[in-house]
């Protein structure tokens, strides 16, 4: 779905995110959205992989969620986790406006509590949340990723020092083929064989 109305919504959300993050000092009120070129990369990856199920950890206002949802085939679903109630309300409104809300399931809560209880396998797992939870959740992230699935970490270059142990774990795991892309704030991709 790439209608004029959808494109206008995405441009508005992109500009809103940039403006908000420049004006707001409280990290909890920042959107910290992906960049447009990262969204375009996700669109290409989704069209190539053709995932039925995507998991996103860190919804914010739904900007990245919409990049995924818009590129999925009919019947696909993205499950996105967010703990901030205000951001959940904004995201829900954006999903409704996009017309893609049928493809999106938003789950309120803490990823540290939710992921260990999840059983469903995902073709793409995207992590764009507090980076200090990634290492403790590594086992669950890997378990929830289907064979032939892709794990994507955002901010892998902009916050490289916070990713060293995670990247080392994947690079040393023969079950994965990895790549660090210089798109946006840096995307670390781990393909599960």
Secondary structure by P-SEA (a helix, b strand, c coil): cccaaaaaaaaaaaaaaaaaaacccccccccccccaaaaaaaaaaaaaacccbbbbcccccaaaaaaaaaaccccbbbbbbbccaaaaaaaaaaaaaacccccbbbbbcccccccccccccccbbbbcccccccccaaaaaaaaccccbbbbbccccccccccaaaaaaaaacccbbbbbbccccbbbbbbcc
